[in-house]
Amino acid sequence: MGNTEKSGTKSSPQVKVSIFHLLLVLVGANLMMLLTPDFGMLHSFLSIPDIYTWPAVIIGTALLFMGFNGLYKNL
């Protein structure tokens, strides 16, 4: 009759999503999706030189990593 825990009331800790990091993920994904050489949507419509597309892919990848790094925060 002593100390029994209620197994049905356990809940996981709440998680807070950072809006800034979410925007970093979205911008990075859009840069990669639009400007990837030979596969990107914008690159297929327009003739964009590779000197502009490769830095955009590198920046987009960096933004994705930075965004996913701090996206979720435990309260």
N, C-alpha and C positions, 0 to 999 in steps of 0.2 A: 504494500500500500504506500510505500515511501515515495521515492523520486522516480516517476515515470515520465518520459518525454513523449510529447505528442508528435507522432511521425507525420501526420497529415498537414501540419502547419509550417513546416520548414520551407523557406523560400530563398531563392538565390539573391545575392546582393544587387542593388540597383546599379545600372550602368548609365553614364551620361555621355552623350555623343557631342563632340566638339564641332560646331558649325564651320569654323575656320578650316579645320582639317578635312572636313567633308568637301568644302569648296576646292581645296588643293587637289583632292582625289579627282573631282569632276574636271577641273581644268587640265590636269595631267593626262587623264584619259582622252579628253577631246583633242589635245595636241597630238597624241600618238595616233588616234583614230583618223584624224584629218590629214596629217602630214607625213605618215610613214612612206618612205620611198617604195615605189612599185605596188603598194597595197592600199595606201591611204585614199580616202574619198576625194579630198580636195586635190590631191596630187594626180588623180586619174582624170579629173576634169580640166585642169590647167597644167601648163608646162612650167613647173617650178623647179629651178635648179637644185641639185643635191646640196649645195653649200648652205641652203636655207632649211632643208628638210632634216638633215642629220642632227644639227644642233637642237631643232625642235623636238626630235625624238629623245635626245639625251635629257633635255630639260623636262619633258613630259614624264620620263621615267623617274627622274629625281623628285618631281612633285608628287608622283604616286607613292614613292617610298616615304617621303616626309609626311604625306597625308595619312597613310595607314599607320605610321609610327605612333601618332598621338590621337587617333580617332576615338577610341573608347577610354573612358576614365571611370574607375570604380568610385562610388560614393562612400 
